[in-house]
């Protein structure tokens, strides 16, 4: 999971990296990726769950880029939901960019 708050240490991310999205960096390396609104708990949960299921099925890693502010609260909540399995299982692998 990549938390993209728009900054790369002290400069805007677009100055630090030429890729349109950080999820594309994964795709360029052969790792499927998806970009989601990191402030949307449900969207972040669904993407994280899809990435986890993808990896658990033996398909290798997946990258989730969350567009967010400088806050980890949403990501922590999502990780708790994924780990504890509070949501119904769904096959969301189609959300990932291949």
N, C-alpha and C positions, 0 to 999 in steps of 0.2 A: 504494500500500500504506500502510495506517495501522496503526501499532503502538500498540495500546491497552493500556497498563499500568494503567489504572484511575485515572490522575491527569491533570489538566489544569494543568500547571505546579505549582501549590501547593495546589490543592483537588481533592477527588474529582471525577472526570469527570461524575458525575450532578448535581453542583452547578453545573458549568460549562455543561452542555448538557442540554436537556430531552428529546432523542431517546432512545428505548430503546436503540438501537445506533448506532454511527457509520456502519455500512453503510447504515442507513436514510437518513442525510443524503445519500448519493449518489443513492439512489432518488428522494428528494424533488427532486433537481436533474436528474433524467432520466438518471442514470448507474447502470447495474445494479451491485449490490453484494452481497457475501457476507461473513459473519462466520465465522471459523474459530478453533480452538484454536491459537494461535501457538506453543505448546510442542510441538505434534505436527508433526514435520517433514513427514511424508507428507501430512497434511491441508493444511498450508500450501503445500506444493509443488503439490498437485492444484488448489487454488483459484487459486494464482498462475498456473499453466499455463493454466487455463481462461480467466482474465482476459487473459493474453497472447494466446492463440489468438483470443479474441473480438475484441480490438483489431486483431490482424494480419489478420483477415478483413475489415477495413474497417468494423466495427460501432461504432467509437468507443471511448471509455475505459470501464474497469470498475474498481470499487473493491474491494479486499480488506482487511477489518479483521481483524487478528490480536489475539486476547486473549492477553496475555503478561505476563511480569514485565519489569523494567527490564534487558533483555538483547537484543542484536541478533544474537546468534550464530545462532539458528534462522533468522531472516530472511536473513542472509548466506548460509547453507548453501543455503536454498531458491533464492535468486537464482542461485547458482552452478549448481545443478541445472537450472534453467530455461534459463539462457543456454547452457550446454554441451549440453543435450538428452540427458542421461544416462538419461532414462526413455522408455518407449514413448509414441508419440503416441496420445492419446485425445481424443475430442470431449467435453469436460466443460462445454460452455457451459450445459447444463441445471442446473448447480450454482448459477449466478448468479441473483439475484433480479431479475426484470424488472418 
